[in-house]
Amino acid sequence: MRTVRTLAALVGGLLVCSTAASAATINGYTWDNVFTGDQIPLTTDSNWTVFVGTGTSASHVDPGTITLDSPLGGSVYASSKTWAPSATAYAEFKVKIERFNPADDDHPADASGASLDVMSSVGGGMQLYLRNGAIGVLDNNGVSNDLYSVDTTEYHVYRVAANTSTGQYSVYVDNMSTPVIVNQPLHAGLKLNILRFGDPGSNIGGKATFEYVAFNNSSAPTQIPEPSAGLVTMGIVGAAALVRRRRAAEIA
């Protein structure tokens, strides 16, 4: 019985080691910057600029997440992380919408739950809206168009790849090998230097819970190769051999 327990412990340790993640690794990719929900500040600090309007709130309700809540009207929540101006930027968010505020007379088409932005500090860039049943983008004319259907009330991973050299950005949802929104126009003449999320400032409000945000501002995130079945098998065989040697030594 002790041999079985020892083998199980060794194999379990092997599998844990093969899937261990570093501080800058999440969702199978290595990023230059990764912030779990509970690492994102509720108020302004030296690294983040946080605006919380009247009636809005940000809270760490569940470990590892941040929940943003904005009512419809003039109150907004926005949290921004800045970096040196860059020609390229990649940002990833894991988020679900918990409440969509109803549309009103001023915003009949914009009732939404959250916005994910990669922008310039002087304005513009791109804005991805998580709406009821779809994601949309804000074009250069300030019109939000639904471009991909998805249940935004469930957790999904959204990734934006923006490039000012081409003047375009693409969006991925869950599957990072194929974009679902391809080559949309960035606002012209900008360098990317802000990651912003929450209510975009358009008075639309909503409630959203973020599990993490991550970004690079110079190169694409690096995918971590999964260990091959052969390597795992070799590890198991090696662990079994070690157990046999220990048992032989005990008998001797």
C-alpha positions as CSV (number, residue, x, y, z in Angstrom):
1,M,0.0,0.0,0.0
2,R,2.9,2.4,0.8
3,T,4.3,1.7,-2.7
4,V,1.1,2.7,-4.3
5,R,0.8,5.9,-2.3
6,T,4.4,6.8,-3.0
7,L,3.9,6.2,-6.8
8,A,0.7,8.3,-6.7
9,A,2.5,11.1,-4.9
10,L,5.4,11.1,-7.3
11,V,3.2,11.1,-10.4
12,G,1.0,13.8,-8.9
13,G,4.0,15.9,-8.2
14,L,5.2,15.4,-11.8
15,L,1.9,16.5,-13.3
16,V,1.7,19.5,-11.0
17,C,5.2,20.6,-12.0
18,S,4.4,20.2,-15.7
19,T,1.5,22.6,-15.4
20,A,2.9,25.1,-13.0
21,A,2.5,28.8,-14.0
22,S,4.8,31.8,-13.5
23,A,3.6,35.2,-12.4
24,A,3.5,36.4,-16.0
25,T,1.8,33.3,-17.5
26,I,-1.9,32.9,-17.8
27,N,-4.3,31.0,-20.1
28,G,-1.3,29.2,-21.7
29,Y,0.5,32.4,-22.8
30,T,3.4,34.4,-21.3
31,W,2.7,38.1,-21.0
32,D,4.9,41.1,-20.0
33,N,2.1,42.3,-17.7
34,V,-0.5,40.2,-15.9
35,F,-2.9,41.5,-13.3
36,T,-5.4,39.2,-11.5
37,G,-8.6,40.8,-10.4
38,D,-7.5,41.3,-6.8
39,Q,-4.3,42.9,-8.0
40,I,-6.2,45.7,-9.8
41,P,-6.6,48.6,-7.4
42,L,-10.0,49.8,-6.3
43,T,-8.7,53.4,-6.2
44,T,-5.9,55.3,-7.9
45,D,-2.3,54.2,-7.1
46,S,1.0,55.0,-8.7
47,N,0.5,52.5,-11.6
48,W,-3.2,52.9,-12.3
49,T,-5.6,55.8,-12.8
50,V,-9.0,55.0,-11.5
51,F,-12.1,57.1,-11.9
52,V,-15.1,56.2,-9.9
53,G,-18.2,58.4,-10.5
54,T,-21.1,59.0,-8.1
55,G,-23.1,55.8,-7.5
56,T,-20.4,53.6,-9.0
57,S,-18.3,51.0,-7.2
58,A,-15.4,48.6,-7.5
59,S,-15.0,45.7,-5.2
60,H,-13.1,42.5,-4.6
61,V,-16.2,40.3,-3.9
62,D,-14.6,37.0,-4.8
63,P,-10.9,36.1,-4.4
64,G,-9.0,36.9,-7.5
65,T,-11.6,39.1,-9.2
66,I,-12.7,42.7,-9.4
67,T,-16.4,43.6,-9.9
68,L,-17.3,47.0,-11.4
69,D,-20.8,48.4,-11.1
70,S,-22.0,51.6,-12.8
71,P,-25.6,52.8,-13.0
72,L,-27.0,54.3,-16.2
73,G,-26.4,58.1,-16.4
74,G,-23.5,60.4,-15.8
75,S,-21.7,58.1,-13.4
76,V,-18.9,55.9,-14.8
77,Y,-16.1,53.7,-13.7
78,A,-12.8,53.6,-15.7
79,S,-9.4,52.1,-14.7
80,S,-6.4,52.8,-16.9
81,K,-2.9,51.4,-17.0
82,T,-0.4,53.4,-19.0
83,W,2.9,52.5,-20.7
84,A,5.3,54.1,-23.1
85,P,3.8,54.9,-26.4
86,S,4.0,51.9,-28.7
87,A,3.2,51.0,-32.3
88,T,1.7,47.6,-31.3
89,A,-0.3,46.4,-28.3
90,Y,-1.9,43.1,-27.3
91,A,-4.4,43.0,-24.4
92,E,-6.4,40.1,-23.0
93,F,-9.4,40.2,-20.6
94,K,-11.3,37.4,-18.9
95,V,-14.7,38.9,-17.9
96,K,-18.4,38.2,-17.6
97,I,-21.3,40.7,-17.5
98,E,-23.6,40.4,-14.5
99,R,-26.0,43.2,-15.4
100,F,-26.9,45.2,-18.5
101,N,-28.4,48.6,-17.8
102,P,-31.4,49.3,-20.0
103,A,-31.2,51.7,-22.8
104,D,-32.5,55.2,-22.4
105,D,-33.5,58.0,-24.7
106,D,-30.0,59.3,-25.0
107,H,-28.4,55.9,-25.6
108,P,-31.0,53.6,-27.2
109,A,-28.4,51.4,-28.9
110,D,-25.5,51.5,-26.4
111,A,-26.9,49.7,-23.3
112,S,-23.9,47.6,-22.3
113,G,-22.1,45.9,-19.5
114,A,-18.4,46.9,-20.0
115,S,-15.8,48.2,-22.4
116,L,-12.3,46.9,-23.1
117,D,-10.1,49.5,-24.6
118,V,-6.6,49.8,-26.0
119,M,-6.2,53.5,-26.6
120,S,-4.1,56.7,-26.7
121,S,-4.0,59.1,-23.8
122,V,-4.9,61.9,-26.3
123,G,-8.1,60.0,-27.2
124,G,-9.2,57.3,-29.6
125,G,-7.7,53.9,-30.4
126,M,-10.2,51.1,-30.1
127,Q,-13.1,50.2,-27.9
128,L,-14.6,46.8,-27.6
129,Y,-18.1,46.8,-26.1
130,L,-19.5,43.7,-24.3
131,R,-23.2,44.0,-25.0
132,N,-26.2,41.8,-24.4
133,G,-25.5,38.7,-26.6
134,A,-22.7,40.2,-28.7
135,I,-19.5,42.2,-28.8
136,G,-19.3,45.3,-30.7
137,V,-16.7,47.9,-31.7
138,L,-16.8,51.7,-31.6
139,D,-15.9,53.0,-35.1
140,N,-14.3,56.3,-36.0
141,N,-17.8,57.9,-36.2
142,G,-18.6,57.0,-32.6
143,V,-21.1,54.2,-33.7
144,S,-21.0,50.9,-31.9
145,N,-21.7,48.0,-34.3
146,D,-22.3,44.4,-33.1
147,L,-19.9,42.2,-35.0
148,Y,-19.8,38.8,-33.1
149,S,-22.5,36.9,-31.2
150,V,-21.4,35.6,-27.8
151,D,-23.1,35.0,-24.4
152,T,-21.3,37.8,-22.5
153,T,-22.9,36.8,-19.2
154,E,-20.6,33.8,-19.1
155,Y,-16.8,34.1,-18.6
156,H,-15.0,34.4,-21.9
157,V,-11.4,35.4,-22.8
158,Y,-11.2,38.4,-25.1
159,R,-8.0,39.4,-26.8
160,V,-7.2,42.5,-28.8
161,A,-4.2,42.8,-31.2
162,A,-3.7,46.4,-32.3
163,N,-1.1,47.8,-34.8
164,T,-0.7,51.5,-35.6
165,S,1.6,50.7,-38.5
166,T,-1.3,49.0,-40.3
167,G,-3.9,51.2,-38.6
168,Q,-5.9,48.1,-37.7
169,Y,-6.9,45.8,-34.9
170,S,-8.4,42.3,-34.5
171,V,-10.3,40.6,-31.7
172,Y,-10.2,37.0,-30.6
173,V,-12.7,35.2,-28.3
174,D,-11.5,32.1,-26.4
175,N,-9.8,30.5,-29.5
176,M,-6.6,32.5,-29.9
177,S,-5.7,31.0,-33.3
178,T,-8.5,32.6,-35.3
179,P,-9.8,36.2,-34.9
180,V,-13.6,36.7,-34.8
181,I,-13.3,40.4,-35.7
182,V,-10.6,41.1,-38.3
183,N,-8.8,44.2,-39.3
184,Q,-11.0,46.9,-37.9
185,P,-9.7,50.5,-38.3
186,L,-7.9,52.2,-35.4
187,H,-8.4,55.9,-34.9
188,A,-5.8,57.4,-37.1
189,G,-2.5,59.0,-36.1
190,L,-2.2,57.5,-32.6
191,K,0.4,55.7,-30.5
192,L,-1.0,53.1,-28.2
193,N,-0.2,53.8,-24.5
194,I,-3.3,53.0,-22.4
195,L,-5.1,49.9,-21.3
196,R,-8.5,50.9,-20.0
197,F,-11.5,48.9,-18.9
198,G,-14.9,49.3,-17.2
199,D,-17.5,51.7,-18.3
200,P,-16.1,53.6,-21.3
201,G,-17.4,56.9,-20.2
202,S,-20.4,56.9,-22.5
203,N,-22.9,56.8,-19.6
204,I,-24.1,53.3,-20.4
205,G,-23.2,51.6,-17.2
206,G,-23.6,48.0,-16.2
207,K,-22.0,45.4,-13.9
208,A,-19.0,43.3,-14.9
209,T,-16.6,40.9,-13.1
210,F,-13.0,40.6,-14.3
211,E,-10.8,37.6,-13.5
212,Y,-7.7,39.0,-15.0
213,V,-6.2,41.5,-17.5
214,A,-2.9,41.1,-19.3
215,F,-1.1,43.2,-21.9
216,N,2.1,43.5,-24.0
217,N,3.1,46.7,-25.8
218,S,5.9,45.5,-28.0
219,S,5.3,41.9,-29.1
220,A,2.7,39.2,-29.2
221,P,2.3,37.0,-26.1
222,T,4.2,33.7,-26.3
223,Q,2.3,30.5,-26.2
224,I,3.7,27.9,-23.9
225,P,3.9,24.4,-25.5
226,E,2.1,21.7,-23.7
227,P,4.2,18.8,-22.5
228,S,4.1,15.9,-24.9
229,A,2.5,12.6,-24.0
230,G,5.9,11.0,-24.4
231,L,7.5,13.3,-21.8
232,V,4.7,12.6,-19.3
233,T,5.0,8.9,-19.9
234,M,8.8,9.0,-19.4
235,G,8.2,10.8,-16.1
236,I,5.7,8.2,-14.9
237,V,8.0,5.3,-15.9
238,G,10.9,7.0,-14.1
239,A,8.8,7.5,-11.0
240,A,7.8,3.9,-11.0
241,A,11.4,2.8,-11.4
242,L,12.4,5.0,-8.4
243,V,9.6,3.4,-6.3
244,R,10.9,-0.1,-7.3
245,R,14.4,0.8,-6.3
246,R,13.3,2.1,-2.9
247,R,11.2,-1.0,-2.3
248,A,14.2,-3.2,-3.2
249,A,16.4,-1.3,-0.8
250,E,13.8,-1.6,2.0
251,I,13.6,-5.4,1.5
252,A,17.3,-5.8,1.5
